[in-house]
């Protein structure tokens, strides 16, 4: 870990002492964001997790461009290079501001390099009559509690994530994530981005030998915002060939399914991840 992470640890500890909940980043007086230890990736030292980056991008876009009456229906995140435990900046731009649709972008920048780029698409909500739609049948019982990420293997029952989940069963995950920025409680939209990034690649690519793929993107599509703190992610599809995989998953809460997520990923055999646990 470098000195910037040491500083962020000190800042996070100070935030905790005054009652601020754990978060992936702490905003500094100059507008930059310092990552906390909670933002660290589990697969490499000095690297930030995708869920931390997703949370920062979603939080930034929503705070700057979110509007009453508009639903953030899609967030697309491209993870362009590994984000490190250093000072992080955001840069945004409004692409379209229409009556029915709004689009904006956010770059996540470290040392003058764009490490990730996110796009949010918002639709104006309306009460209107539509024909009875076709719907996917889905029946999942969520765990009673999930302080940490819980996983279910094709109906075997929920338990904290660990090596027991190295099998070929279809996976479901249940998680709440952390706040993206200290002092800014995660909104339903931010929580959707955080949980989808934390779990979509996990449930679609986790097999008997761990996770052999690393995702380079995330797409989250929402028909409504989630209700409650915890969000479930159920794997729907997984296809792979020649070192490339694509996986899709359904997002659900206690009231049922409300959206979907998709990740594309590259084979990563030299650094295959074992899921021994995640906070």
Secondary structure, DSSP 8 states (H G I E B T S, - for coil): --HHHHHHHHHHHHHHHTT---EEEEE-TTS-EEE-GGGB-SSSTTBB-HHHHHHHHHHHHHHHH--TTEEEEEEEEEE-S--BSS-BEEEEEEEEE-SSEEEEEEEEEETTEEEEEEEEEEEE-------------------S--SS-EEEETTS-EEESSGGG-SSS-EEEEE---EEETTB---HHHHHHHHHHHHHHHHHHEETTEE-EEESEEEEEESS---SS-EEEEEEEEEEETTEEEEEEEEEETTEEEEEEEEEEEE-GGG-B------
